[in-house]
Amino acid sequence: MTPTPLPRVVIAAPASGQGKTTIAVGIMAALSRAGHAVAPAKVGPDYIDPGYHALATGRPGRNLDPWLTSEELIVPLLLHGARTPDPADVAVIEGVMGLFDGRIGTGGFASTAHLATLTRSPVILVADISSAARTIAATLHGLRTFDHCVDVVGVILNKAGSVRHAHEVRSSVEAIGLPVLGVLPRDAGVSAPSRHLGLIPAAERTDAVSALDRLAEQTAELIDLDLLLHLAGCAPDLSATPWSPPSRRAEGVATHDSATTRPVVAVAGGRSFTFRYAETDELLRANGCEPVLFDPALDTSLPPGTSGLYLGGGFPEAHAPALSRNTALTGAVRDAIASGMPTVAECAGLIYLCETLDGHDFVGAVPAQAAMHPRLTLQYRSARTTVDSILGPAGTTSRGHEFHRTRTSPGAGTTAAWEHEEGVEGFTLDPASTGRATLHASYLHTHWAGNPSVPAAFAAAVQSYAAQPPVLGATSTVLPRVERAPALPTTTDPTPSAGLDHHGDAEVGPGLVDFAVNVRVPTPPAWLATTLRDGIGDLAAYPVVDPARTALARRHAVPEDMVLPTSGGAEAFTLIARAIPGRRPLVVHPQFTEPESALRRAGRVPDQHVLSEREGFVLHPDRIPADADLVIIGNPTNPTGVLHPRSTLEALRAPGRVLVIDEAFMDAIVGGADSLISADLDGVIVVRSLTKTWGLAGLRAGYVVGDPSLLRLLAEQQPHWSVSSLAARASVAVCAPAARAEEAELAREAATWRHHLVRGLQSLGLAPVPGAAPFVLVRVGPGVHGSLRERGYAVRRGDSFPGLDHDWVRLAVRDPHTTDGLLRELQSLLGDTAPGGSERSLEQAAPASTAPQRGPVPAAQADRELSA
């Protein structure tokens, strides 16, 4: 055969936790953004890292594991990934654990070194140097010479403590003849948040794309990518035929050629089900089926034409309330399985089919209960089926991998799914009494490329079901579901009555999807979190806010005496209420209620100027009483979302009047042209917040920009050290050019997401208030607020805002995927009671998003020990 050229490199490390996932993903992203087609791969059975690889490269993330498939298949699978969907310029393979760590007791089988040897790939090591200096060179020398078959060609030094430290390590490494491709300081990396099974998948992170962009920029700056490409290009040609999914046509079995005529296999996806091997879909198509994704948390029915179910891995425990609430889909899945529909469920799929998970009702097709368990299960297994089933005849063997922290009770059915060296596990059921098991559910993840007879058998069962669909519910042996008390509280309101001191955080609670709080992200971006963590060592000293004042002044191009950092916007309003004189304060409503509440706490009862719903809550400056000498208004206004033109607000300025503009959400407005901030702010105070865009509500970071004479009055009332060191540090960080660019991108994204929400509400016959803010005000009618809460969605009630009543709710803008779930619940609730009726399809109610879908993308399912 003709040798195939493929530039390639393996990114490895001396041990877990060195930073190889972050650096590998950064390299993939940086090369992709530089115009290279990058084929990503991961050593081992990891399900999280390939998600980040896919996000970085725009190609499927693939796993290379010689134990799950075979040694002979590794190079063909690598070449297949390098030419699918189109030829790649370079392959970047991320290793697992330490370089020589593989399956225990096998001499390093399935280790990164084993994979590098099979593929004849050069290896670049990532070394954490934070706790050593010259010893790093000795360690790398040992790794380089331990096995002469492994070609270590370079190193990337990670987590350098200082320039001197980096130079000491670099010089010692270069002295042993090992090229250093780059040195990363401790705060350079972008890390991914973790939970009980390692990193959070990329699909579950709303910040994944922005974090990846920043990581790509840092990687391109700190790592010599040209040298890396040169080293990758030195890899020898590969003599193997690229893998292609075996087709049943080759066995003389008729298959459907058109996707429109192939039987549909519904494949679980979304944020709850994020793990399956890339070859799974390819093998299904090659065997005449059409895999179609559905989201068990959001979709209320299976895809049209479904004749088979594939439920792979994921985190159902992290999304149990949403999965449990979607009773329309759990019922549809239960009925489909009872009808004999061929179903494969692996790990998360098994849990979803159980009766319950920690008290949350699930499908109930498997007669077992699931619960979280303190002990992690992590192991390879070789197993065989116990009876004839949709996977093939009894005794069909497969190799697989388990990785979970749940248990089912019982652990196996009367007829188990698998038999292995330690006993039996899983469930094989024939709920429709067909004479052959049609449901196979277990914890074992199998790589179908390693045993193509399994997907062939499953596809044949799907085609048979499609040709002769059974009657739903026929002689089902599925255990009846036990009715249990709802997992969510049934109270419709968090407080008996809402007043000025009621805020969105009072609406949220365990198990509720949060549309009530206007903080855009659940956690700060990783780079900002790193900045804050690095500041913890300075907490023994009293705060110094001068650097924050300087950075904020430069951001807005105003003198420093026009800036006063505050402990969030709430402190600013308290200072204004206490320090700014005025006989007739006035608050323009509907408006964030904290300014009026602060005035009342200071013994000052303001007038309320309520804007007209009929006029779209638009401000008319000439209607403000001329003797109002302290006027407070939001822009964009919370809760209406209305963005008042700068010229309209300028018309409110008058001699003897102090004008206060709450611009807490102005950084979420594309361009921010209507901000009143300028060097001319006589008689004006502008209040800003850093908490909304950057996920810092708990840190309390804000500032005011305004008339220096007024700011001096505020400073006299401000307690010493009210702004913490970390808040000051965050203020400096978000003023950096890269952060400003990210802020602008987030604003553009929020505008797209807002449009999606508004279109969906309009499709339901509702009339959301026209606006521009990252939230939407809409009249939905009486009782909807409480009903949404009962269905698992927290939204902000409107009646605490002067000028609104119980019929109104404010909805925070969320990603289209999450928004569609809310729209479906609204459609169900409103029915014909919605203005204009609601006889619409689900697709009309929740229009498809134009924004990219963000799914889970794990970064390093932490390198873990694979035990036999």
KAKA-V54630 format. One record per backbone hydrogen bond with DSSP energy under -0.5 kcal/mol. NH is the residue of the N-H (numbers start at 1). CO is the residue of the C=O. Records with the same first field share a line. If there is no record, write none. Layout:
NH = CO ; CO
//
This chain:
4 = 238
5 = 3
8 = 232
9 = 91
10 = 122
11 = 93
12 = 10 ; 124
14 = 126
18 = 15
23 = 19
24 = 20
25 = 21
26 = 22
27 = 23
28 = 24
29 = 25
30 = 26
31 = 27
32 = 28
33 = 29
34 = 30
35 = 32
36 = 31
38 = 36
39 = 37 ; 90
40 = 38
41 = 92
42 = 62
43 = 94
44 = 64
51 = 48
52 = 48 ; 858
53 = 49
54 = 50
55 = 51
56 = 52
57 = 53
58 = 54
62 = 40
64 = 42
65 = 63
69 = 65
73 = 70
74 = 70 ; 71
75 = 71
76 = 72
77 = 73
78 = 74
79 = 75
80 = 76
81 = 77
82 = 78
83 = 79 ; 80
84 = 80
88 = 82
89 = 37
90 = 37
91 = 7
92 = 39
93 = 9 ; 91
94 = 41 ; 92
95 = 11
99 = 13
101 = 98
102 = 100
103 = 109
104 = 866
106 = 103
108 = 103
111 = 108
112 = 96 ; 98
113 = 99
115 = 111
116 = 112
117 = 113
118 = 114
119 = 115
120 = 116
121 = 116
122 = 8
123 = 151
124 = 10
125 = 154
126 = 12
127 = 125 ; 156
129 = 127 ; 158
132 = 129
136 = 133
137 = 134
138 = 134
139 = 135
140 = 136
141 = 137
142 = 138
143 = 139
144 = 140
145 = 141
146 = 142
150 = 147
151 = 149
152 = 150
153 = 123 ; 151
154 = 123
155 = 179
156 = 125
157 = 182
158 = 127
159 = 184
160 = 184
166 = 162
167 = 163
168 = 164
169 = 165
170 = 166
171 = 167
172 = 168
173 = 169
174 = 170
175 = 171
176 = 172 ; 173
177 = 174
178 = 173
179 = 153 ; 177
181 = 155 ; 179
182 = 155
183 = 222
184 = 157
186 = 160
188 = 185
191 = 189
195 = 198
198 = 195
199 = 860
200 = 193
202 = 856
204 = 201
205 = 202 ; 855
206 = 204
208 = 205
211 = 207
212 = 208
213 = 209
214 = 210
215 = 211
216 = 212
217 = 213
218 = 214
219 = 215
220 = 216
221 = 217
222 = 218
223 = 219
224 = 181
225 = 223
228 = 224
229 = 225
230 = 226
231 = 227
232 = 228
233 = 229
234 = 230 ; 231
235 = 232
238 = 4
240 = 238
243 = 76
248 = 286
250 = 247
251 = 248
252 = 249
253 = 248
261 = 258
262 = 258
263 = 288
264 = 305
265 = 290
266 = 264 ; 308
267 = 265 ; 292
268 = 266 ; 310
269 = 294
273 = 269
274 = 272
275 = 313
276 = 274
280 = 277
281 = 277
282 = 278
283 = 279
284 = 280
285 = 281
286 = 282
287 = 283
288 = 285
289 = 284
290 = 263
291 = 289
292 = 265
294 = 267
296 = 294
298 = 295
299 = 295
306 = 303
307 = 264
308 = 264
309 = 342
310 = 266
311 = 344
312 = 310
313 = 275
315 = 272
318 = 315
319 = 315 ; 316
320 = 317
323 = 319
324 = 320
325 = 321
326 = 322
327 = 325
329 = 326
330 = 326
331 = 327
332 = 328
333 = 329
334 = 330
335 = 331
336 = 332
337 = 333
338 = 334
339 = 335
340 = 337
341 = 336
342 = 307
343 = 438
344 = 309
345 = 440
346 = 311
347 = 345 ; 442
348 = 346
349 = 312 ; 346
351 = 347
352 = 348
353 = 349
354 = 350 ; 351
355 = 368
356 = 368
357 = 360
358 = 370
360 = 357
361 = 359
362 = 355
363 = 352
364 = 354
365 = 353
366 = 353
368 = 366
369 = 409
370 = 356
371 = 407
373 = 405
377 = 404
378 = 376
379 = 402
380 = 867
381 = 400
383 = 381 ; 398
384 = 419
385 = 396
386 = 416 ; 417
389 = 392
390 = 437
392 = 389
395 = 385
396 = 393
398 = 383
400 = 381
401 = 445
402 = 379
404 = 377
407 = 371
409 = 369
413 = 426
416 = 414
417 = 425
418 = 425
419 = 384
420 = 423
423 = 420
425 = 418
426 = 411
427 = 441
428 = 415
429 = 439
433 = 430
437 = 388
438 = 429
439 = 429
440 = 343
441 = 427
442 = 345
445 = 401
446 = 444
447 = 399
448 = 446
450 = 447
451 = 448
454 = 451
455 = 451
456 = 452
457 = 453
458 = 454
459 = 455
460 = 456
461 = 457
462 = 458
463 = 459
464 = 460
465 = 461
466 = 462
467 = 463
468 = 464
473 = 335
474 = 471
476 = 473
477 = 431
483 = 481
502 = 499
506 = 503
507 = 504
508 = 504
512 = 509
513 = 792
514 = 512
515 = 513 ; 794
520 = 692
529 = 525
530 = 526
531 = 527
532 = 528
533 = 529
534 = 530
535 = 531 ; 532
536 = 533
538 = 535
539 = 536
541 = 538
549 = 545
550 = 546
551 = 547
552 = 548
553 = 549
554 = 550
555 = 551
556 = 552
557 = 553 ; 554
558 = 553
562 = 559
563 = 560
564 = 704
566 = 702
568 = 566
571 = 567
572 = 568
573 = 569
574 = 570
575 = 571
576 = 572
577 = 573
578 = 574
579 = 575
580 = 576
581 = 579
586 = 630
587 = 607
588 = 632
589 = 587 ; 609
595 = 592
597 = 593
598 = 594
599 = 595
600 = 596
601 = 597
602 = 598
603 = 600
604 = 599
605 = 603
606 = 604
607 = 585
609 = 587 ; 607
610 = 608
611 = 589 ; 609
616 = 613
617 = 612
618 = 615
621 = 619
623 = 620
624 = 621
628 = 625
629 = 584 ; 627
630 = 584
631 = 658
632 = 586
633 = 660
635 = 636 ; 662
636 = 642
637 = 642
639 = 637
641 = 637
644 = 642
648 = 645
649 = 645
650 = 646
651 = 647
652 = 649
653 = 650
657 = 654
658 = 629
659 = 657 ; 683
660 = 631 ; 658
661 = 659 ; 685
662 = 633 ; 660
663 = 661 ; 687
666 = 663
668 = 665
669 = 666
670 = 668
675 = 672
681 = 679
684 = 681
685 = 659
686 = 705
687 = 661 ; 685
688 = 703
690 = 701
694 = 690
695 = 691
696 = 691
699 = 696
700 = 696
702 = 566
703 = 688
704 = 564
705 = 686
706 = 562
707 = 681 ; 684
710 = 707
711 = 707
712 = 708
713 = 709
714 = 710
715 = 711
716 = 712
717 = 713 ; 714
718 = 714
722 = 719
724 = 722
728 = 724
729 = 725
730 = 726
731 = 727
732 = 728
733 = 729
734 = 730
735 = 732
736 = 733
740 = 736
741 = 737
742 = 738
743 = 739
744 = 740
745 = 741
746 = 742
747 = 743
748 = 744
749 = 745
750 = 746
751 = 747
752 = 748
753 = 749
754 = 750
755 = 751
756 = 752
757 = 753
758 = 754
759 = 755
760 = 756
761 = 757
762 = 758
763 = 759
764 = 760 ; 761
765 = 762
766 = 761
769 = 777
772 = 641
773 = 641
775 = 773
776 = 811
777 = 640
778 = 809
780 = 778 ; 807
781 = 807
784 = 781
787 = 783
788 = 784
789 = 785
790 = 786
791 = 787
792 = 789
793 = 788
794 = 513 ; 792
795 = 793
796 = 515 ; 810
797 = 795
798 = 808
801 = 798
802 = 800
804 = 801
808 = 805
809 = 778
810 = 796
811 = 776
812 = 515 ; 810
813 = 774
819 = 815
820 = 816
821 = 817
822 = 818
823 = 819
824 = 820
825 = 821
826 = 822
827 = 823
828 = 824
829 = 825
830 = 826
831 = 827
833 = 830
834 = 831
837 = 834
840 = 838
845 = 841
846 = 842
847 = 844
855 = 853
856 = 202 ; 203
858 = 48
861 = 859
862 = 860
867 = 378 ; 865
//
